[in-house]
Amino acid sequence: MVTKHLARVQFAVGGPSVEGEWAVPGTAQDRYTEWVGLYGTNPDVVIRLIEETDGRRRVRKTWTAQGEVEGTRITSPYAG
């Protein structure tokens, strides 16, 4: 079982995104925090901190211009 830690910033609903993947959770958290600081006030941006194990993704945190939500939503690797 391999766990990956990801941070994703999506610039518009259904639009392009940038995603980074790390083995260390703290590195993904740092990038998530950095992206919140850079892009978090843009009303179109969605930033997520994700944990992936065996191809299943768990969204740990989601940031929008309205603020942060902690969550445990399970998604496929291809879900937004």
Backbone hydrogen bonds, N-H to C=O, Kabsch-Sander energy under -0.5 kcal/mol:
donor,donor_aa,acceptor,acceptor_aa,energy
4,K,52,E,-3.0
5,H,22,W,-2.9
6,L,50,I,-3.1
7,A,20,G,-1.7
8,R,48,R,-2.5
9,V,18,V,-2.5
10,Q,46,V,-3.1
11,F,16,P,-2.0
15,G,12,A,-3.0
18,V,9,V,-2.5
20,G,7,A,-2.6
22,W,5,H,-3.0
27,T,24,V,-0.8
28,A,24,V,-1.3
29,Q,25,P,-2.3
30,D,26,G,-2.2
31,R,27,T,-2.1
32,Y,28,A,-2.5
33,T,29,Q,-2.5
34,E,30,D,-2.3
35,W,31,R,-2.8
36,V,32,Y,-2.3
37,G,33,T,-2.0
38,L,34,E,-2.0
39,Y,35,W,-3.3
40,G,35,W,-0.6
40,G,36,V,-1.9
42,N,39,Y,-1.8
45,V,42,N,-1.2
46,V,10,Q,-2.4
47,I,63,W,-2.5
48,R,8,R,-2.9
49,L,61,K,-2.4
50,I,6,L,-2.8
50,I,48,R,-0.5
51,E,58,R,-2.5
52,E,4,K,-2.8
53,T,56,R,-2.3
54,D,2,V,-1.1
56,R,53,T,-1.9
57,R,75,T,-2.3
58,R,51,E,-3.0
59,V,57,R,-0.5
59,V,73,R,-2.4
60,R,49,L,-2.8
60,R,58,R,-0.7
61,K,49,L,-1.4
62,T,69,V,-2.5
63,W,47,I,-3.1
64,T,67,G,-2.1
67,G,64,T,-2.2
69,V,62,T,-2.7
71,G,60,R,-1.7
75,T,57,R,-2.7
79,A,76,S,-1.6
